[in-house]
């Protein structure tokens, strides 16, 4: 009887910790969506320690570091993502945005192109976001020809959605 009770207690504890993990993950997503980078970091850092190989959490953590200006931590977390899964589009996208932050605009364009071509055509919202980033980088390069081409594609995709 005691063994059964211990198993039930252990199962309940595990269920509660899984529920806490999921709730913290949802709260972090909400904070990211609202642009509350420091709050997102505070929620994500313990989750990343608890589950260091969780791709999605590390991706969000890299985003929150970059957007809050902690580029050293963003770079380290993004590298961790790329080490875990070199072909993960989120890791490549973060790497592209970090290259832009560090002034490597050509490298950023290369990575953004990779991410764009790996994104399913059915995910038009995500493809639009990538194109917006690409157009911004071309503008920083003063590459008006390619920026105009990308802006035309953005307009075409937006018209297609309507």
C-alpha positions in Angstrom: 0.0 0.0 0.0 2.8 2.4 0.9 4.6 1.7 -2.5 1.4 2.6 -4.4 1.0 5.8 -2.4 4.6 6.8 -3.1 4.1 6.1 -6.8 0.9 8.2 -6.8 2.7 11.1 -5.0 5.6 10.9 -7.5 3.1 10.9 -10.4 1.2 13.9 -9.0 4.4 15.8 -8.5 5.5 15.1 -12.0 2.2 16.2 -13.4 2.3 19.4 -11.4 5.9 20.2 -12.6 4.8 19.6 -16.2 1.8 21.9 -15.7 4.1 24.6 -14.2 6.5 24.2 -17.1 3.7 24.6 -19.6 2.2 27.6 -17.8 5.6 29.3 -17.6 6.1 28.6 -21.3 2.7 30.2 -22.2 3.4 33.2 -20.0 6.8 33.6 -21.7 5.1 33.5 -25.2 2.7 36.1 -24.0 5.5 38.4 -22.7 7.3 38.0 -26.0 4.2 38.8 -28.0 3.7 42.0 -25.9 7.3 43.0 -26.3 8.2 42.5 -22.6 11.7 41.2 -23.2 12.9 41.3 -19.6 9.8 39.5 -18.3 10.2 36.9 -21.0 13.8 36.4 -20.1 12.9 36.0 -16.4 10.4 33.2 -17.4 12.6 31.6 -20.1 15.9 31.3 -18.3 14.8 28.8 -15.6 12.9 26.8 -18.3 16.1 26.7 -20.4 18.0 25.4 -17.4 15.4 22.8 -16.7 15.2 21.7 -20.4 18.5 22.8 -22.0 17.8 21.0 -25.3 14.3 22.5 -25.8 14.6 24.2 -29.2 11.6 26.5 -28.9 12.5 27.8 -25.5 16.1 28.5 -26.5 14.8 30.3 -29.7 12.6 32.5 -27.6 15.4 33.1 -25.2 17.8 34.1 -28.0 15.1 36.5 -29.3 14.5 38.1 -25.9 18.3 38.6 -25.4 18.7 40.2 -28.8 15.7 42.4 -28.5 16.7 43.6 -25.0 20.2 44.4 -26.3 22.1 41.6 -24.6 23.9 40.6 -27.8 26.6 38.5 -26.1 23.9 36.2 -24.5 21.9 36.3 -27.7 24.9 35.1 -29.7 25.7 32.3 -27.2 22.1 31.1 -27.2 21.8 31.3 -30.9 25.0 29.3 -31.3 23.5 26.7 -28.9 20.5 26.5 -31.2 22.6 26.0 -34.3 24.7 23.4 -32.5 21.6 21.5 -31.5 20.0 21.7 -34.9 22.0 23.4 -37.6 19.0 23.3 -40.0 16.5 24.8 -37.6 15.0 27.9 -39.3 14.6 29.8 -36.0 18.3 29.5 -35.2 19.2 30.6 -38.7 16.8 33.5 -38.5 18.3 34.6 -35.2 21.8 34.3 -36.6 20.8 36.5 -39.6 19.3 39.2 -37.3 22.4 39.0 -35.1 24.7 39.4 -38.2 22.6 42.5 -39.0 23.2 43.8 -35.5 26.9 43.2 -35.8 27.1 45.0 -39.2 27.6 41.9 -41.4 24.8 42.8 -43.8 25.9 40.4 -46.6 25.9 37.5 -44.1 22.5 38.5 -42.9 21.1 38.5 -46.4 22.5 35.0 -47.0 21.0 33.6 -43.9 17.6 35.3 -44.5 17.5 33.9 -48.0 18.2 30.4 -46.5 15.4 30.8 -43.9 13.0 32.1 -46.6 13.6 29.2 -48.9 13.1 26.7 -46.0 9.8 28.3 -45.0 6.8 26.5 -46.5 5.0 28.6 -49.1 1.8 28.0 -47.2 3.1 30.0 -44.2 2.7 33.4 -45.9 2.7 35.3 -42.6 6.1 34.0 -41.6 7.4 34.5 -45.2 6.2 38.1 -45.1 8.1 38.7 -41.8 11.3 37.3 -43.4 10.9 39.4 -46.4 10.4 42.5 -44.2 13.7 41.7 -42.5 15.4 41.2 -45.9 14.1 44.5 -47.3 15.3 46.3 -44.2 18.8 44.8 -44.6 18.9 45.7 -48.3 17.9 49.3 -47.3 20.8 49.4 -44.8 23.1 48.3 -47.6 21.6 51.0 -49.8 20.8 48.3 -52.3 17.6 50.0 -53.6 17.2 47.7 -56.6 16.9 44.5 -54.4 14.9 46.4 -51.8 12.4 47.4 -54.4 12.1 43.8 -55.7 11.5 42.5 -52.2 9.0 45.3 -51.5 7.1 44.3 -54.7 7.0 40.7 -53.5 5.8 41.8 -50.1 2.9 43.8 -51.7 2.1 40.8 -54.0 1.9 38.4 -51.0 -0.2 40.9 -49.0 -2.6 41.3 -52.0 -2.8 37.5 -52.3 -3.8 37.2 -48.6 -6.6 39.7 -49.0 
